[in-house]
Amino acid sequence: MKKDKFIEEVKCILDASLDCIKILDLKGDILYINRGGLLEHGFKDRLQTQNWDYLKTIEEVYLKKIKRAMKKALDGVPSTIEIKHITKGVKGASNRTWCNMTFSQVKSSKEKNAYILLVSRNITKEKKIEEKLKHKIEKLEKINKLLVRRECKMAKMKKRLKKLEK
């Protein structure tokens, strides 16, 4: 298979994914974004992503994690982090609130070029479920504390009652 045909087939495979898949250069600039990424960020075509800084769609508190994950990827160590997107008011705002981003280094065996493969998976539903569970656990813990206090008071009252009966 010729190289150009293979590259086109790989692009078709990447475009079949609902995940946002980006290929970054070593500085972190986007060289390629798949169809899932275009849909996530509200772009009609790849031309709209020119001069787009995808990092501006991510809440600032997560940017250091991203830089560390990219550095690990450049060192050949894949890294996955959880981030929260900005969903309004910036170019390419995401239609997802939460994502897991996996950074991996891609090196060609024949060429000396290295790239970063960034796969971003929507975990918004999971985070909502996690939040609901967290609230339920907090409620259960409060109820448990109340019941334990009640039992302690009951034990004290039983002791007092026994003393009074004697």
Secondary structure in CASP SS format (residue, H / E / C, confidence):
PFRMAT SS
TARGET T0000
AUTHOR 0000-0000-0000
METHOD secondary structure of the structure
MODEL  1
M C 1.00
K C 1.00
K H 1.00
D H 1.00
K H 1.00
F H 1.00
I H 1.00
E H 1.00
E H 1.00
V H 1.00
K H 1.00
C H 1.00
I H 1.00
L H 1.00
D H 1.00
A C 1.00
S C 1.00
L C 1.00
D C 1.00
C E 1.00
I E 1.00
K E 1.00
I E 1.00
L E 1.00
D C 1.00
L C 1.00
K C 1.00
G C 1.00
D C 1.00
I E 1.00
L E 1.00
Y E 1.00
I E 1.00
N C 1.00
R H 1.00
G H 1.00
G H 1.00
L H 1.00
L H 1.00
E H 1.00
H C 1.00
G C 1.00
F C 1.00
K C 1.00
D C 1.00
R H 1.00
L H 1.00
Q H 1.00
T H 1.00
Q C 1.00
N C 1.00
W C 1.00
D C 1.00
Y H 1.00
L H 1.00
K H 1.00
T H 1.00
I E 1.00
E C 1.00
E H 1.00
V H 1.00
Y H 1.00
L H 1.00
K H 1.00
K H 1.00
I H 1.00
K H 1.00
R H 1.00
A H 1.00
M H 1.00
K H 1.00
K H 1.00
A H 1.00
L H 1.00
D C 1.00
G C 1.00
V C 1.00
P C 1.00
S E 1.00
T E 1.00
I E 1.00
E E 1.00
I E 1.00
K E 1.00
H E 1.00
I C 1.00
T C 1.00
K C 1.00
G C 1.00
V C 1.00
K C 1.00
G C 1.00
A C 1.00
S C 1.00
N C 1.00
R C 1.00
T C 1.00
W E 1.00
C E 1.00
N E 1.00
M E 1.00
T E 1.00
F E 1.00
S E 1.00
Q E 1.00
V E 1.00
K E 1.00
S C 1.00
S C 1.00
K C 1.00
E C 1.00
K C 1.00
N C 1.00
A E 1.00
Y E 1.00
I E 1.00
L E 1.00
L E 1.00
V E 1.00
S E 1.00
R E 1.00
N E 1.00
I C 1.00
T H 1.00
K H 1.00
E H 1.00
K H 1.00
K H 1.00
I H 1.00
E H 1.00
E H 1.00
K H 1.00
L H 1.00
K H 1.00
H H 1.00
K H 1.00
I H 1.00
E H 1.00
K H 1.00
L H 1.00
E H 1.00
K H 1.00
I H 1.00
N H 1.00
K H 1.00
L H 1.00
L H 1.00
V H 1.00
R H 1.00
R H 1.00
E H 1.00
C H 1.00
K H 1.00
M H 1.00
A H 1.00
K H 1.00
M H 1.00
K H 1.00
K H 1.00
R H 1.00
L H 1.00
K H 1.00
K H 1.00
L H 1.00
E H 1.00
K C 1.00
END
